[in-house]
Amino acid sequence: MDEINSILEQLKKAGVTPTVHVHVTMEKIDEKSLKALQDSLKAAGLQPEVHIDLHVSGGASAPDGTTIPAEVLQNSLPVMVSEDKLNCMSFTKRDQAGKPIMDFPQPRVQLRRGDRLRVSTTHKVSEKDAGDGTIIATGGIRFYWIVDCAANQAAVGLYIRQSDVVPG
């Protein structure tokens, strides 16, 4: 908890207000720790988003043997990284048109050529997005939102450029 507070304090001093996503799986939920983290983030002036990963019957198996929930399969597209090294992105600010300004999260989250993942086909973050999973960021750059990534779970909830992946 002290490490998180230290990182948040460094970000504040740098003039950055991060968006905090907390991912929790039902198998490993620890209500006391989650509440303590939420209180700590609120005390730092942040409103964390808590995402709970529900695994329900009717899913499919990923190549690594993990189960992909049915709701993720239904609203996602499999893709494969086509770049040697791919940095995932996030955003904390929007431009004047309301489009996200993408930047690298710290620490960086990377994927490698051949990594397979699933991206949303319904996610949108501004009125500029059609709701088909394509996120239009500043400069007209197109992104996908990652909903499942066996190669690096830290990538879930982050964004990748559409030009850096191929169907797969």
N, C-alpha and C positions, 0 to 999 in steps of 0.2 A: 504494500500500500504506500509506503514511504517513497519507493522508486517511482510509482505513478505520480504522486504529488510533486516530486522533484522534476519529472519530465514536464508536467503541466506548468510548473512555475517557470521553467526555461522557455517554454513556448509563449507564455504570457509576456515575459520580458522581451521576447523577439517580436511582439505585436501580433502573434498568431492565435486565433481562437479555433481550436480543433473541433471537428465533429467526432463524437465518440460513439462507436458501435460496440456493444457488448454481445457476443454470441454465446449462447448457453444451450447445451444439449440436455434433454430430459434425463438421460442416463446419469449425468454428472452434475446435477443441479445442487448447489449449496446456497440455500436461501440466506443464511447469515452473512456469508462472504459477499454475495451479490448485493445485499442491502447495504453492507459496509462500503462497498465500492461505489454504489449509487449515491450514498450520503456524502462520501468524500468528493465525488465529482461535482455534486450540487454545491458543496461548500466552496469549490473552486470556481463556481459560476458557470458550470456546464450542465446541460441537460442530456444525459446519455440516452441513446436509443438501445433498448434491449431486444435482441432478436432471439427467439427460442426455436431451436431446430427440432421439429417433431418428426419422428420416423414412424410412419404408419404402414400397415400392410398394403400390398398392391404395388410396391415399388419394384425397382429392378436392381441388378447387381452391377457395380462399376467394375472395370478391369482388375482393381485391387481387392475385390471381394466385398467392399462395403455396400450397404444398401442405399440407393438413391430414392428418396421418398417420391410417392406417386405425384404429389402436387408440384415437385420440382421438375419431374419428367414432363408433365403436362404443359408447363409454361416455360420450357427451356429448349435450347438448341446445343448439340454437342459441337465443339470446335477444338482445333489443335493449334498450338503455338507454332508459328512459322519462322520466328526469329531465333537467333542463337541464345540471346538473353533478353527477356522481356520484363520491364518494370511495370508493376500494376500502379494504378493512379487512384486518387481520391480527390474530393474537393471540399473546401470550407467556405468558399465565397462564390458569388455569382457576378456576372458582368451586368451592365446597365440593361441589357435585353433579357436578363433573367437566366441566361445560360450558365452552366457551371464552368468555373475556371479550374481546370485539372492541375494537380501537382502530385509529387511523389510523397507518400506517407513516410514517416520516420519511425522505426527503421524501414528501409525499403523492402518491398515484397517482390520477389523475382520468380519468374517461371522460365523454363528452358525449352528449346526446340523439341517438339514431339510431345510435350505435356498436353494431356487431354483434360478438358474442363467443360462445364455447362454454363451457358449465359442465358439471361432472361429474354423471353420473347414478348414480355408485356410491360417491363419497367419503363417509367418515364420520370423525369425530374423537372421539366419545365413545359410551358405551353408550346414550345418549339418542337417537342417530341411527339411523335404520332401514336405512341403507346404500343409500338411493335418491337420494342426492345432496343431500338437504335436511339442512343443518347447524343444529342447535338450539343457540343461544348463550344466554348469561345473559339473563334476562327473557323467554325464549321466542321471541326474535326469530329468524326463519328466514333462512339465508344459503345461497348457492351458492359453490362453489369454482371459480375460473376456470382452464380448461385451455388456452384458445386465445383470443387477442385481437389481431387484426391492427392495430387502431387504436392500441394501446399495449401493447407486449410486456412492459412492466414490471408489468402487471396479472396476468400469468400466475402462478399460485400464491397469489394473494390471494383475498379473499372479497368478495361483494356481497350486499346485502339482496335477498331475493326480491321484495319489494314495489317495488323500483326498476327492475325489468326486466319485459319482456313477451315472450311467445314470438316468435321471429323468426328 
